[in-house]
Amino acid sequence: MSIASRFWISLILSLPMLAEMIFHPFGWMLPGGEWTMLVLTTIIMAVSAGPFWQSAWASFQKHHSNMDTLVAIGTATAYFYSIYAMMTHQAVFFESAAFVTTFVLLGQVFEERMRNNASNAVDKLVNLQAKEAEVLKNGELVKIPLSEVTVGDLIRVKPGEKIAVDGVITEGSSAIDESMVTGESMPVEKGKGDRVIGSTLNSNGTFMFKAEKVGSDTMLSQIVELVKKAQNSHAPIQKLTDQVSNIFVPIVLIISILTFLVWYVLLGASVANALIFAVSVVVIACPCALGLATPTALMVGTGRSAKMGILIKNGEVLEAVNDITTVVFDKTGTITMGKPEVTDIVGDQKQILPLAASLESNSEHPLAAAVLTKAKAAGVKVTPVTEFQAIEGKGVQALVNDQMAFVGNDKLLADHAITAELKRTAVKLQTAAKTVVYVGLGTQVIGLIAIQDTPKATSKEAIAALKTRGLKTVMLTGDNERVAKAIADQVGIDSVIADVLPADKADHVKALQKSGKVAFVGDGINDAPALTVADVGIAMGSGTDIAIESGGIVLVKNDLRDVDLALAMSRKTFSRIKLNLFWAFVYNVLGIPVAAGVFYAIGLTLSPELAGLAMAFSSLSVVTSSVLLNRAKITTNVSEIA
């Protein structure tokens, strides 16, 4: 039976007893008197309070106690004592057992409703999916259900329509509203070769695109899955809460017993009055609010972050962010555009570019792509090579027209000769933030190709924002030290670790961790180990699937400024968790003395039913505090997010 159903049953059956309490001073009596109260309360105990008793008994059998233990003991004590009192013609308080159950369930109904509201971010994302797609089949465009779309299908999207799945535009162009996934308010211009995201909205153009990811592989599906996992995860601080609850419940029971003994034995109160104080202690001390403090804030915080285009994968990541002292960045594709272009060719133009393109045609390195793009634009013919070999961290070599040729970075110079003039030119290019590729035949360098990957327009602002937080910034790259330092100077990075082999990035992160917690920001396959080793791995949304999978936080918009926003949102959420825990704990500490009758002399007391109501509103206040995270201002060093 649902919590709401149990609540309504308890409320309806409690109303006659409420009427008895209100109108008894005016001479009105409940028909059937105490026997009617017994019947009504028995039904409430069996149906509405039953699950509390079952949970408490299950915990007892495992030698544990939980929140339900206090509710079960409080209601059972009031109920069974009232039966005894009725048989011995003493005052009964069946209504206390009934009202405590009602008010506890009222709090749980509010909790459940607010939790549902908090998780609406996920439901809204799911509902944004397109229902069908216009696919090219046998030369004709036909509409088919979304579930029938397969990888490789050519799909047409007209103005105002939703994009069905993830893919790449093959024909046409348009402006696309991607706000529901990335949080970016302005439409993004897209043309041939650009990627599109499923469920985003096409604004004004008609285009065709090729489906690349469908079903659970689409970005939207992955976002939904990540948010669900995050909302169901636990922050490490939750373990402390659970430990406190395990100790807290037995202590409360001891305080309740002592309260009864003090009032009955030392102060001479009646059994009924002493029992009322004891039951009030048990009921008001129920640490429901304590248990809700972490999961509700975590749920709301991760949901709001998802709307901003920041995916926080779990509570552990969210908590770890608060201790970060150093942020380490990959260079290519993270700080820079990730689209290197050839800017200079030094040497015989007719020999250098064709030779380099022939070797690089077998490589997948970003710099190789820049060389091939330049060769294609220049109409250079690529010569087939043999005995191709990749030299890790240095470059490639192969036989071209029966001559051994090589292309690579300055680490190759240890094994090859280079003229003083070429070396001076290389230094000059590197100082200008250009990566130099050495091209040679046999053992001699015969020319240079300079490639430049410019920083993103937002990188400098993003780095400045992090430094304002007092964080140390580091660039970790496989590029030449001169090039790396030139880029670092442009964007304001504190220090540079250059000439790092892909396999060694994780080791450098471990070394930095000796002086504090480290966050690593990257986007490539070679960044995956470093993302995993770092205390907080932050993957750029445009990165490879493996990098995104390794990161604890994913920046969907691929905007480096969102690093600061992610830190701000994580810290705000964790601060709300601590605030919730503080007030939940303070409430219990302050409420127990009042319920125990410490302030009875000045007329400040709590009956069990009022204690139950207070406990319900305590839980409600914690959940409300968490939900208000949706409206809290997140102050970053870039801007203020309302």
N, C-alpha and C positions, 0 to 999 in steps of 0.2 A: 504494500500500500504506500502511496506517495506521501511525502511530508505534508503537502497541502491538504490531502484528504484526512490525515490524522489530526491536523490542526482544526479543521472545520468540525469534525466529530467532537473533539474535546471542547471547542468553543460553544457549540450548540448545547451540549449536555451540561456545561458549566453555568450557562445563563440562568437557569432556575435557581441555582445556589447563590448567584450574584444578586438576584431579585430578593432572595431571603435575607441576605446581609443588608441590603438597602432599606427594605420595608419592614424588617423585624421590629425596629424601634417604634413603628406606627401600628403594631399589633397584627401585621400580616404574617402568616406562617405558611411555609411550603406544604402543600397537601401531602400527607404521608410522613412529614417531618423527617427524622433521622433515617428512617427506612428508605425513603425516596432518595436521600443523599447517598446512602450506601449503594443503592442500585446504580445510580448515575455515575458515581465515582468508580465503581467496580468495572463498568463498561469502559470508562476512560482509561483505567489502569490496564485493562486487558488489551484494548485496541490501540490507543494512542501512546501510552507509556510503555507498552510491552517491549518494543524494540530497544528502549533504553535498558530495561532489565536484562534482556537477552545479551546485549553487547557487554554490559557490566559483568554478567556471569561468565561469558566467554573469556574476558580479560582476566577475571579472577582465577579461572582454571589454568591460565598460562602464567599465573603469579605476577600479573600486571594490573594496573589500574588506568582508567582513562576518564575523559570528560563525562561519559555516560554513567560512570560509577557514582559520581556525586549526585546526578539527577535521579538515578535509580534508588540510591539510599535515602535521599530526601523525600521522594514521593512515597516510597515503601514505608518509611518510618511514620509519616503523617497518616497514611492509609490504615496500616495495621494497628497503630495506637488508637485511632478513632474507632475501629471495630471493638477493641478492648474497652475503650471508654464508654461506648454505647451500651455494652453488656453490663458494665458496672455503674451505669447511670452517672457518668461524669461528662464534662464538656467535650464535644468532638470538634475536630477541624478537618472534616472530609474536603471542605472547600479549598483548603490549603493544598492538598495533594492534587486536586483537579486544576486549580489555577496555576500552580507551578508547572504542570504539564502543558497547559495551554500557552503560557507565556514563553516557555522554552521553545515550543514548536513555532510560536509566532516569530521568535528570533531566527529560527532556522528557515522559515518561509521567506523572510526578508533577505537572508543570506543567499538562498537559492535563486531568488529573483535577481538580486544584484550580480551574482556570479554569471547568470545568463546574460545580463546586460553587458557585463565586462567582456564576455566572449563573443559579442556580436560582431566584432571586427573580423573574425574568421568567417562567420556565417555570411556577412556582407560580401566578402571576397569571393566565396564560393558561388553566391547568387549572381555575380557579375559575369560569369562565363556565358559565352555565346551558345545558343541552342542548336544552330545549324550553320552550314558553310556552303558557299557556291563553288563547286569543284568542277574542273575541266575533265570530262570523261568522254573518250572517243570523239574528240573535237567539238563537244557541246558542253555548255555550262549547265550543271544540274545542282539543285539544292539537296543536300543529304544531312542527316543528323550528325551532330558533333562526334558521336561515338564511332561513326563509320569513317571518319577522316584518318588517312594513313600517312606515314612519312613518305615524302616525295610527291604528294598531291599538289597540283597547281590550283590555287584558290584566288578567286576575284573578290575584292572588297570595294564596295561603293561608298560614297559619302554618307556619313551618319551611321554606318554599320560597325559592329564589333568585329575585331579580328579574331578568328576562330582559335588558332593555335600559334605556337612560336614558329618563326620561319625567316626567310630572306626574300626581299623584294626582287623580282625578276623583270618587272616592267611597270612603268608609271612612277608617280610620286605623290606625296600628300603630307599634310601635317597631322600628327597623331597625338591624341591626348593620352598620356601614360600615367596620369596622376594616381589612378587607383592602385597601381603597382609600385611606382617609384616615389609618389608624393610630390612630384614636380608639377607645378600648377600650369606652366606654359606648354602649349603643344610643341612637339618636336618634329622638325622637318626631316622627312625620310625620302630616299630615292633608291634607284637600282643598286643592289649590293648591300643595302642597310638591313639590319635585323629588326624584326617586329615582334612584339610580345602579345601572346594570346590574351583575349578579353579586354585589351585596350581599345579605345574608340577612335575610328577614322574620322577626320574632320571634313576635308573639302575635296580630296582627289580620289580618283579611281586607280587601283593598281592590282597587279597580280603578284603573288608570292608563293614560294615553294615551302611546303610544310617540312619542318626539321624535327620538331618535338611535339608529340601528341599525348593525350591522356595524362597519366601521372608524371610524365617527364617535363611538362610545360612549366615555365617559371611560376605561374600562378599556383599550380598544384604543389610545387615544391615550397613556396612561401607558406601556403596553408598548412602543410605538414610540419614545417619548422616551427610555426607559431603554436600549433597544437602541442607539439613536444615541449616547447618552452613553458607553456601555461600549465602543463602537467608535471613539470620538473620541480625539484626542491633546491632551494639555496642552502648552503652549508649551515647558515644560521638557524634553519628549521630544525636541524638535529639538536641544537641547544634547547630550542623550544620544547621538543619532544622529551628531552631529558628532564627539563624543569617540570613538565606536566607529570612525569612518572614519580618525581619526588614530591611534588606539590599536593597531589591527591591524598596520599597517606597522612601528610602533615595536617591537611584540612580535617580529615576524619579524627585525628587526635585532638585538634583544637575543638571540634564539635563535641567530643566526649567530655573534654575538660570543661567546656561551657555548661553542659548539662549538670556535671557534678558540682561546679561552683555555685550555680543557681539553686540546685536542689538540696545539696548537703550543707554548703556554707551559708547561703543567703536565705534558706528556708522557703524558696518558691515551691509552688505546687508542681507535680510531675508534668502537668499539661503545659504550664508556663515555661518550665525549664526545657521541655522538649521543643517548644516553639523556637526558643533561642537557638538550640542546637541544630534544628532543621534549617533555620534561616542561614546559619553559618555554612552549612553544606551546600545549600542552593546558590547563595550569592557568590561563593568561591569557585563555582564551576568555571574552569578556565577556557570556555568556548572562544572568547575573544582572543585569547592567547594563541589558540590553534588557527584562527582565521587570519591573524596579522600578516603572516608571510605569503600564503598562497593567493590571497585576494589581490594584494599589491603586485605580486609577480604577474598575475594574470592580466591585470589592467595595464601595467607598465609595458609588458611585451606586446600587448595588443596595440597600444598607442604607438609604440616604436615601429611596428609593422606598417601602420598608416603613413609614417614618415619615410618609409623606404629603408628602415634599419631593422634587420632581423637579428634578434638576440636569441641564441639557441637554447640556453638553459639558465637556471638560477645560479649555478656555479660561476659562470662567466660574468653575470651581472654583479655578483659580490666581489669577484677578483678585480674588476675595474677600479674599485675604490682604493686599491693599494698600488696602482701603477705609478712608477717613477720615471720610466723611460719608454719612448715610442720609437720603434725601429721601422724604417721604410725600405722597401725594395725601390729601385729607381725606375726601370723601364715599365711603362704601363701603369705605374702607381703615382710617382711624382711627375713623370713625363707623359707625353701623349701616347706613347707606345706605338707610334707610326714613324719610325726613323726614315729619313730621306738622304740620298746622296747629295752632298753639296760641293765637293771638290774631287777631281781626279788628277793626281800628280804622276807624270810620266808619259809614256807613249799612249795617247788616247786610243789608238787603233789596236793596241795590244792589251793594255791593262784591263779595260772593262770586259772584253770578250773572254779573257782568261779567267777573271774572277767569276763571271756569270756561269761559265762552264762548270766550275767547281761548286759554286753555291747552289746550282740547280738540284743538287742532291742533299742539301741541308735544309733543316726546318727552323734555323735560328732567325730571329726578327731582323738582324742585320743582313742576312742572306736575302730575305724578302725585299729589302731596300735596294740591294744590288741588282736583283732580277727585275724589279720595277724600272730602274734606271736603264737597264739593258733593253728592255722591251720598248721603252719610250724612244730609245736611240736606234731601234731597228737592228740591234746586235744579234747575230746568229750564235746559238749555243752549240759548242762542240761536245760530242759524247766523250766521257772519260772512263778510264778503267782503274782498277785497284784503288777505288775510293776508300779513304780512311778518315774518320773523325778523331781528332786529338782532343781529349777532354780538357776544357778550359783554355784551349789555345787556338784551335781552328780546324781546317781540313786540308788534306792533300790527296793528289791523284795523278795518274798519268794522262797527259793531254798531248796528243800527237807524239806519243812515245817519249815525252819529256816529263820528268817529275815536277809538278807545280804545287804551290801551296798558297793558301789564303788564311790569315788569322790575325791575332792581336800581338802586342809587343812581347808576350811570353815566348813567342816563336823565335825572337831575336837571339836567344841564347844558342840556338843551333844554326843560325843563318847570318850571312854577312849583309851589312847595310852601309851605304855611303854616308859620310858626315853630313852632306847637304840634305839627303832625305831624312836623316834623323832630326836635324834642326827644323825642317818643315813639319815633321810629325809633332814635335813638341809645340810648335806654334799653333797647329790645328787643335791639339788637345787642350791647350790653354784657353782656346776660344770655345770650349765645351763641345768639341766635335770628336766623335770616336773614330780612331784611325784603324783602317784595315790594311795590313801589309800584303802585297801581292808579289810572288816571286817564282823564279824558275831555278831548279837545281838547289843550290845553297845560297843564292843571291837574291836579295829584295830588289825588284825592278820598278816598283811603283807603289803609290798610296791611294787609297780611296777614303775620303772623309765623309762620315755619316753623322747627321745631327738629329737628335730626338729632343724637341723643345719641351720645357716644363709646361704643365697644364696652367691655364690662366688662374685657376683657383689655388694652386699649390702653395704659393707664398702666403696667402691669407690663411690657409689651413694650418701651416707650420707656425705662423705667428700666434694663432689662437691657442695652440697647444703650449707654446712657450709661455704665454700669459698665465696659463694654469700652473706654471712652475715645473713643467715636464721637460726632461732632456730629450732632444731629438737626434736620431742617428740614421745615416743612410748606409745600407748594406748592399753592395753591388759587385758584380763580376767585372764591371767596366774599369778602365784605366783610372788611376788615382787622380791625374790631372783633370780628366773629363769630369769625374765624379765630384771633385772639389769645386770645379767651375759651376756645375749645376747646383751644388749645395749652397754656394755663395749667392746664387740668383734667388733661391727660395728661402734662405735663412736657416738651413740645417746646422745644428751645433757641431757635429763631428761626422767623419766619413770613414767607413771601412771598405776599402776597394780591393780589386783583384781577387775576389772571393770565388772559389769554385762552387758550383751549385750544391754539391754534396757537403760543403763545409759551412753553409749558411746557418744550419741548426746549431753547430758547435759555437759559432760566434754569439748566437742568442743565449746559449747556456752560459757563456763567459760573462755576458752582460748581466745575467740574472744573479750573479754573485753579489752585486751591489744594489739589488732591488728588483721589484716585479717589472716585467717587460711585456709590452704589447708589440706585436709585429703586424705590419700592414703590407700585404702583397697581393699579387694576382696571377702569378704563373705557376706552371707545374713544378718548377724548381723551387717555388716558395712553400710548397705543401709541408715539407718537414719542419721548416722554421715556424710556420703557422701553428703546427701541432705542438711543438716544443714550447713556444711562448706561453706565458701565463694567460694572455688574451690574444688570440689570433683574429685579425680583422681582414676579411677577404673583400676585395673590390668586386662589385657585381658584374663587371664585364669580364672577369677572370675565368679561367678554366673550371670545369666542374669539380676537379679534384682539389683545387685551391679553395673553392667555395665550401666544399664538404669538410675541409680541414679547419676552416675558420670558425671561431666561436661566435663572431659577429659578421654579418654580411651587409655591405653597403650597396643596396640595389641600384641606386642612382649613379654609382661609380664617381661620386663627387668626394674629393679628399676632405672637404670641409665637414662632411658628415662624420668624420672621425671624432671631431670635437663634440658634435651633436650626440653621437652615440655614447660618448663618455658622460656628457651632461645628463642624458636620459637615464642611463644606467645608475648614475649616482643619485639622481632624484628618486628613482624607484626604490633603491636600497635605503635611502634616507626615510622614505615613507614606511618601509618595513620596520625600521628601528623605532620610528615614531609610534606606529601601531603597537609594537611590543611594549614600549614604555607605558603607554596609556592603559593597555590591557593589564599589565602587571600592577600599575599604580591603583587601578580600579579595584583589583582583588585585595590588595594590601589595605586600602582605605575602607573597603566595604565590610571586611570580616569583623573588625572591632564594633562597627555599628550594629551588625547582625547579632553579634554575641551579647549585646546589651551593655557594653561598656559605658555608653552615654545615656543609659536608661534614666538616670537621675535628672537629666535636663530635658527629658521627654523625647529624645531622639532614638527611635527603635525601628526595626524592620520586621514585619510579619513574613512568613515563608512566601506568601503569594506576591507581596511587594518585592521581596528579594528576587523572585523569579522574573518579575517584570523588569527590574533593574538589570538583571543579567541579560535578558533579551535585548534591551536597549544598549547594553555594553557591546554586545556582538554587532548590533546594527551600526553603532558608531564607528567601529573598526572597519566594517565593510564600506560604509559611506566614505570614510577617510581614504580608502583605497580607490573607490570609484572617482573621487575628486581629482585623482591623478590625471584623468582625461582632460581636466580644465586647468591644471596647474601650469604656470608659466615656466618654461624650460629656458633658463638663461645660459646662453653660450657666449663665447668670446668672438663669435662671428656675427650673431644676431640674437634677438630674443624671440622664441617661438611661443605664441599664445596657444 
